Amino acid sequence: MNRLAAPLLACALLAIGAAGAQAHHSFAVFFSSDQDVMSVTGTVKAYRFTNPHGLIEIIARTKDGAEQDWKIETNSPSILLHRGWTKDSLKLGEVVTVQGWRARDGTNYMRLRNAIRADGAPVGTPLP
């Protein structure tokens, strides 16, 4: 029985590790730094300070006034902390302008570069 336990344990650990690796992805898979950084202004609908990436959801308005949902992926909380962010950096209902790289597939999904409050103050320490 002990001869079976070690290989089974090894397989279980590999499966757990593979699932975690699959959940994380490269920037280049979904976003292109060849594209210009874009800005979207909207009202914060949700803010999750979670691993492996945080997420900001905003409701923006198009030029004709229609609502448009956007999802903005952030760095991990550990990196955000070094940039001056916390789990309380954004409040629901707050108006922010987010800057970043749009998803390659053209959906309303972007990778965060910087966020700016309605009064012009940066959220955390902005990238140059």
Backbone bond lengths (Angstrom), bond angles and torsions (degrees), N, CA, C in turn:
res aa  C-N    CA-C-N  psi(-1)  N-CA   C-N-CA  omega(-1)  CA-C   N-CA-C  phi
1 M - - - 1.445 - - 1.529 111.45 -
2 N 1.329 118.17 -38.10 1.457 121.27 -179.63 1.521 112.09 -65.72
3 R 1.367 116.83 -28.41 1.465 119.45 178.91 1.534 110.64 -67.46
4 L 1.300 117.75 -25.69 1.456 121.43 178.99 1.532 112.46 -85.65
5 A 1.294 115.80 -27.48 1.467 119.68 -175.12 1.526 112.29 -64.13
6 A 1.319 118.28 -45.52 1.467 121.71 -177.28 1.531 111.66 -62.59
7 P 1.344 120.16 -49.04 1.464 118.90 178.59 1.536 113.01 -64.16
8 L 1.322 117.32 -36.72 1.460 120.03 178.35 1.525 111.38 -65.70
9 L 1.321 115.82 -41.20 1.458 120.23 177.81 1.530 110.36 -63.85
10 A 1.322 117.31 -42.53 1.464 121.34 179.19 1.526 110.85 -61.76
11 C 1.318 117.08 -43.42 1.473 121.31 178.70 1.528 110.72 -63.22
12 A 1.317 117.04 -41.94 1.464 120.88 179.97 1.527 110.63 -63.33
13 L 1.315 117.37 -43.02 1.463 120.84 179.41 1.523 111.74 -65.73
14 L 1.321 117.05 -39.23 1.465 120.13 176.95 1.529 111.20 -63.96
15 A 1.311 116.65 -40.70 1.464 120.64 179.74 1.525 111.27 -64.19
16 I 1.317 116.74 -41.32 1.467 120.74 178.95 1.523 110.19 -65.46
17 G 1.313 117.58 -43.98 1.467 121.85 178.98 1.514 112.29 -64.06
18 A 1.326 116.94 -39.25 1.469 120.99 179.90 1.519 111.02 -66.15
19 A 1.307 117.67 -37.93 1.469 120.85 -180.00 1.528 110.15 -64.01
20 G 1.313 117.60 -41.15 1.460 121.03 178.62 1.516 112.02 -67.45
21 A 1.319 117.20 -39.94 1.459 121.00 179.14 1.519 110.93 -66.88
22 Q 1.308 117.27 -36.71 1.453 121.15 -179.52 1.529 110.86 -67.98
23 A 1.320 117.91 -31.12 1.461 121.51 -178.36 1.524 111.56 -69.66
24 H 1.324 117.53 -25.77 1.456 121.56 -179.14 1.522 109.46 -95.43
25 H 1.317 117.31 150.17 1.454 120.26 -176.92 1.511 110.33 -142.14
26 S 1.316 115.12 165.66 1.449 122.48 178.21 1.527 110.52 -82.61
27 F 1.319 116.75 149.05 1.472 122.65 174.81 1.525 109.64 -54.46
28 A 1.339 116.40 -45.09 1.465 121.54 -173.50 1.523 113.60 -66.14
29 V 1.314 118.05 -20.18 1.464 120.29 179.37 1.522 110.39 -66.87
30 F 1.324 117.82 -41.35 1.456 121.66 -173.64 1.523 114.74 -109.75
31 F 1.328 117.77 -23.11 1.455 121.22 -174.35 1.522 109.97 -127.83
32 S 1.321 116.84 155.12 1.459 120.75 179.25 1.519 109.77 -123.50
33 S 1.307 116.35 123.90 1.465 119.44 177.50 1.531 110.30 -77.93
34 D 1.341 116.94 -5.67 1.461 120.72 175.11 1.525 110.83 -72.25
35 Q 1.324 116.09 -24.75 1.458 120.49 178.31 1.520 109.46 -78.42
36 D 1.323 115.42 151.50 1.457 119.72 176.70 1.527 109.73 -66.93
37 V 1.325 115.18 150.40 1.461 120.57 173.06 1.525 106.78 -68.07
38 M 1.329 115.99 133.65 1.459 120.18 179.61 1.518 110.02 -114.84
39 S 1.323 116.67 163.36 1.463 122.76 179.11 1.520 109.93 -122.82
40 V 1.324 115.42 141.38 1.458 122.20 174.77 1.526 106.92 -135.63
41 T 1.331 116.92 132.23 1.458 121.93 177.61 1.514 108.57 -109.98
42 G 1.333 115.66 134.58 1.450 119.40 179.46 1.514 112.38 -167.57
43 T 1.320 114.61 -178.63 1.459 122.97 -179.68 1.518 109.57 -96.46
44 V 1.333 116.28 131.42 1.469 121.17 -178.63 1.531 109.59 -65.84
45 K 1.312 114.85 122.14 1.466 123.27 178.70 1.530 110.11 -99.90
46 A 1.348 116.73 -33.15 1.467 122.01 179.04 1.524 108.39 -159.04
47 Y 1.329 115.37 151.54 1.463 122.02 176.55 1.516 107.36 -146.16
48 R 1.322 115.21 117.75 1.465 120.72 -179.94 1.524 109.50 -117.80
49 F 1.299 115.93 121.77 1.465 124.91 -178.82 1.532 106.07 -100.38
50 T 1.343 115.96 71.91 1.465 121.20 -170.65 1.528 111.63 -131.04
51 N 1.326 115.84 161.33 1.458 122.55 174.43 1.518 109.61 -87.35
52 P 1.308 120.46 153.75 1.461 125.18 -0.73 1.529 112.85 -80.17
53 H 1.353 117.45 -17.52 1.459 122.44 176.56 1.511 108.42 -136.50
54 G 1.325 115.49 144.54 1.446 119.28 172.20 1.521 109.26 -77.10
55 L 1.326 115.79 170.07 1.457 120.08 -179.20 1.523 109.69 -144.06
56 I 1.323 115.40 133.53 1.454 122.52 173.92 1.529 106.24 -115.23
57 E 1.309 116.29 132.29 1.457 120.19 174.01 1.519 107.47 -116.50
58 I 1.332 116.23 129.53 1.456 120.33 178.76 1.531 110.03 -128.92
59 I 1.326 114.52 157.71 1.457 121.73 172.43 1.521 106.13 -110.54
60 A 1.321 115.38 114.44 1.464 121.77 179.46 1.528 108.68 -103.73
61 R 1.303 116.20 168.04 1.466 122.26 176.44 1.536 108.28 -114.82
62 T 1.321 115.49 135.01 1.455 120.19 175.20 1.528 108.48 -78.05
63 K 1.332 117.01 174.63 1.473 120.81 -179.80 1.517 111.79 -61.03
64 D 1.348 116.49 -29.45 1.473 118.91 179.19 1.525 112.75 -91.20
65 G 1.349 117.07 6.76 1.460 121.27 174.56 1.523 115.86 92.07
66 A 1.322 117.79 -1.56 1.467 120.50 179.16 1.531 110.30 -72.71
67 E 1.335 115.59 147.76 1.466 120.11 177.49 1.526 110.00 -77.50
68 Q 1.329 114.69 143.51 1.454 121.23 -179.68 1.530 108.29 -137.92
69 D 1.326 117.31 120.34 1.463 121.54 178.50 1.526 110.05 -82.13
70 W 1.323 115.35 135.53 1.465 122.42 177.00 1.524 109.05 -126.96
71 K 1.319 115.87 143.24 1.465 121.87 171.73 1.524 107.07 -117.48
72 I 1.327 114.59 132.81 1.456 121.17 -177.62 1.522 108.46 -122.93
73 E 1.312 116.22 116.35 1.459 121.53 179.50 1.524 109.20 -84.97
74 T 1.326 116.32 134.80 1.465 121.38 178.85 1.523 110.01 -107.50
75 N 1.305 115.49 179.26 1.459 120.49 170.17 1.522 108.92 -71.43
76 S 1.311 115.87 178.50 1.465 121.11 176.84 1.529 109.33 -68.18
77 P 1.326 116.83 156.85 1.471 119.36 177.94 1.533 113.35 -54.14
78 S 1.326 118.25 -36.22 1.467 119.55 -178.41 1.527 111.02 -63.91
79 I 1.321 117.54 -38.61 1.467 120.55 177.62 1.524 109.88 -73.12
80 L 1.332 117.22 -41.60 1.463 120.11 178.19 1.524 111.32 -59.51
81 L 1.323 117.48 -40.29 1.470 120.59 178.17 1.525 110.66 -57.56
82 H 1.330 117.13 -41.23 1.470 120.84 178.28 1.523 111.62 -67.19
83 R 1.330 116.91 -22.44 1.465 121.79 177.84 1.518 111.74 -94.87
84 G 1.338 117.68 9.53 1.460 121.11 174.49 1.517 115.60 88.88
85 W 1.335 118.18 10.66 1.463 122.15 178.05 1.519 109.93 -89.95
86 T 1.328 115.90 156.32 1.463 122.19 172.58 1.524 107.67 -137.67
87 K 1.314 115.76 177.53 1.473 120.33 177.39 1.526 111.29 -66.35
88 D 1.329 117.00 -15.27 1.465 121.80 -179.46 1.537 113.13 -108.33
89 S 1.324 117.63 15.31 1.466 120.52 -175.73 1.516 113.45 -64.67
90 L 1.315 117.42 -32.29 1.462 121.15 179.58 1.517 109.84 -121.10
91 K 1.302 115.77 142.45 1.473 121.95 179.26 1.526 109.51 -112.31
92 L 1.312 116.05 144.89 1.460 120.37 175.04 1.521 109.08 -59.12
93 G 1.320 116.82 135.95 1.459 121.24 -179.96 1.519 114.29 89.61
94 E 1.323 117.49 -12.13 1.466 121.84 179.35 1.533 109.62 -72.80
95 V 1.325 117.22 141.61 1.459 121.61 176.24 1.528 109.06 -92.34
96 V 1.332 115.53 127.96 1.462 121.33 179.74 1.526 109.60 -136.65
97 T 1.318 114.06 156.29 1.460 120.98 169.80 1.517 106.36 -110.62
98 V 1.308 116.22 124.35 1.464 121.10 177.95 1.517 108.50 -106.95
99 Q 1.316 114.86 141.34 1.457 121.33 177.46 1.518 107.44 -119.59
100 G 1.309 116.17 139.44 1.451 119.06 179.32 1.513 112.68 177.33
101 W 1.332 114.03 -165.45 1.451 122.31 -176.49 1.525 109.66 -106.17
102 R 1.317 116.51 124.46 1.464 121.42 -179.01 1.532 110.53 -70.62
103 A 1.312 115.06 150.98 1.466 121.08 177.96 1.524 109.97 -58.96
104 R 1.310 115.38 145.61 1.464 121.36 179.84 1.529 112.08 -58.03
105 D 1.331 116.51 -32.38 1.475 119.41 -175.86 1.531 112.99 -81.91
106 G 1.342 117.55 1.76 1.460 121.10 175.62 1.521 115.30 81.85
107 T 1.334 117.30 2.18 1.460 119.53 178.41 1.522 110.39 -71.41
108 N 1.322 116.90 169.60 1.466 122.27 179.65 1.528 109.25 -81.54
109 Y 1.318 115.13 63.38 1.462 123.70 -177.73 1.513 106.24 -138.79
110 M 1.308 117.70 132.89 1.461 120.17 179.83 1.514 112.01 -142.50
111 R 1.314 114.99 163.27 1.454 123.03 174.45 1.518 107.42 -100.00
112 L 1.323 116.65 126.26 1.463 122.16 -175.06 1.528 112.18 -68.36
113 R 1.320 114.20 135.63 1.460 121.35 168.34 1.521 108.34 -107.65
114 N 1.343 115.94 -52.73 1.466 122.82 -179.99 1.520 109.68 -146.44
115 A 1.327 115.53 159.26 1.461 121.60 172.87 1.525 107.74 -133.26
116 I 1.340 114.86 141.45 1.464 120.60 -176.03 1.525 108.52 -130.95
117 R 1.325 116.06 132.23 1.460 121.36 178.35 1.531 110.90 -72.66
118 A 1.320 115.96 165.62 1.464 121.65 -178.89 1.530 112.04 -59.43
119 D 1.346 117.01 -28.97 1.472 120.19 179.65 1.530 112.68 -84.66
120 G 1.350 117.06 3.45 1.461 121.43 178.58 1.514 114.83 93.28
121 A 1.331 117.39 -7.65 1.463 120.50 -179.87 1.528 109.78 -75.48
122 P 1.337 116.54 136.72 1.461 118.63 177.89 1.537 110.94 -72.55
123 V 1.309 116.20 150.41 1.466 121.25 171.06 1.528 104.93 -88.65
124 G 1.323 116.43 119.37 1.464 120.13 -176.63 1.508 110.88 67.38
125 T 1.330 116.44 -156.78 1.449 123.04 179.64 1.519 108.07 -98.11
126 P 1.325 118.30 116.69 1.472 120.14 -177.72 1.531 112.06 -71.44
127 L 1.322 114.96 152.36 1.464 120.20 172.75 1.518 108.07 -75.46
128 P 1.321 116.73 149.44 1.486 119.69 179.96 1.524 111.72 -66.20
